[in-house]
Amino acid sequence: MEPYKVKVVERLPLLDRPGREAALERAGYNLFNLTSDEVTIDLLTDSGTSAMSDRQWGGLMVGDESYAGSRNFAHFERVVRDLTGFSHVIPAHQGRAAEHLLLSQLVHPGQIVPNNMHFDTTRAHVVHAGGRPMDLAIREAYDPTSLHPFKGNVDVARLETLLAAEGARRVPLVMVTITNNTGGGQPVSVANLREVAAVSHRHGVPVYLDMCRWAENAYFVREREAEFADRSIREIGRTVFDLVDGATMSAKKDGLVNIGGFVVTRDVELANRIKEQLILFEGFPTYGGLARRDLEAMAIGLEEATDLDYLRHRIGQVRYLASLLSAAGVPLVEPTGGHGVYLDAHRFLPHVPPEQFPGQSIVVELYREGGVRTVEIGEVFRGEKANDDPTAPELSLVRMAIPRRVYSSSHLAHVARTVIAVWNRRATVRGLLMLEAPERLRHFTARFGPAPPAEAVTAPVAKLATGRP
Ligand SMILES: *Cc1c(COP(=O)(O)O)cnc(C)c1O
């Protein structure tokens, strides 16, 4: 059961089927174009969509909005130092701002940045700094049916080969994303992080974590690595942080806030350079682009996210949804990750070819069926860009991200009924044609229309549909 009770409620929009049909048409079958009052259950993202606790809302009321030296910053800094052990704590308005601050200082043109898998904003900031992102996740990360317990792990042999060939001059840092969002919220083991740190440090290369979901990662470590079975989330966190040199954080995930983030490091000289940048782009180092009350809410949320009862329920909710779907035979990415359930679109709609966007077709049907908003991570999302790892297969997924502390089990049961209803009529689900394909970030703005029945599809139409030359 939920380890919290309700104090404030927000009405859910409940549209009838004709209302949803009309909304789909107006949105060009792209759910980014829906307004929130057209969505009943919103599983678009778990980022910044958490419900704050009564303690966090109380924290907003004790905001000390001093430009410099706010007591909320002092509290925030103390909490982050205590949780992570890093001496330098630099606030930022969200994760990508933290990435910008760190990567623009460390990465120079032509350099390579390895990661298990870069999240899109991380990749974009490596590229923005002139660097080349390189994904080095283990093979199992690309196999939706592999039951490997730590599918977020880095392939240490390939990392070693890269570092031996390129050295610290060409590789300014190694990043590891915990949990691996792009790969389905899969955890990274402490054993793997130990190896990554040892190899990187032997080559004189620092290791930074993308620690957005560090508490969820620690929960998996506690469950799956015998050495940590009796340890607290905080103890596991410290074990992890002690191995590395710093981290970037989007507190919109395991900070349980709607906005906020930070960079941490042990390197005083780097911290000073980042603070200079911070003043230029974000704000003074004791607020970093945030209201001081937001720092207070973040300080409280970061600690609440380490509560084992909270995490057991959080990860339990994700598993509950997955178990309802698995029981009905719906093809999922397994094992279930920390922040959402991912449908495997190619196995869900084998009759819809990749150029007719099977993932997006499922996304549209889930909304039509039950007012549930999800997101495609497949042919639409990737667009023309290939994997950073050209030898990896191209997955086509539908992500159902679960916001933290927002939905109840009965909401998730509604989601499961919706998915299962679409699964049961999957043979009748048709693909989509991309009618408007913008050059960049097309998943946000592309417009689609229903594809004609299979026999009517001619070669030129299929070509138009992919948006590729
Ligand atoms: C969300 C996220 C980011 C970026 O954070 P924002 O707060 O959205 O800017 C970076 N890395 C990972 C793994 C994320 O999930």
The ligand as a Gaussian input file, in Angstrom:
#p B3LYP/6-31G(d) Opt

LIG

0 1
 C       16.264000      14.132000     -16.584000
 C       17.632000      13.701000     -16.819000
 C       18.648000      14.626000     -17.107000
 C       18.388000      16.095000     -17.343000
 O       17.768000      16.716000     -16.282000
 P       16.725000      17.924000     -16.465000
 O       16.382000      18.273000     -15.048000
 O       15.570000      17.415000     -17.247000
 O       17.430000      19.039000     -17.165000
 C       19.936000      14.147000     -17.237000
 N       20.214000      12.834000     -17.118000
 C       19.256000      11.913000     -16.855000
 C       19.611000      10.468000     -16.725000
 C       17.944000      12.314000     -16.706000
 O       17.001000      11.388000     -16.459000

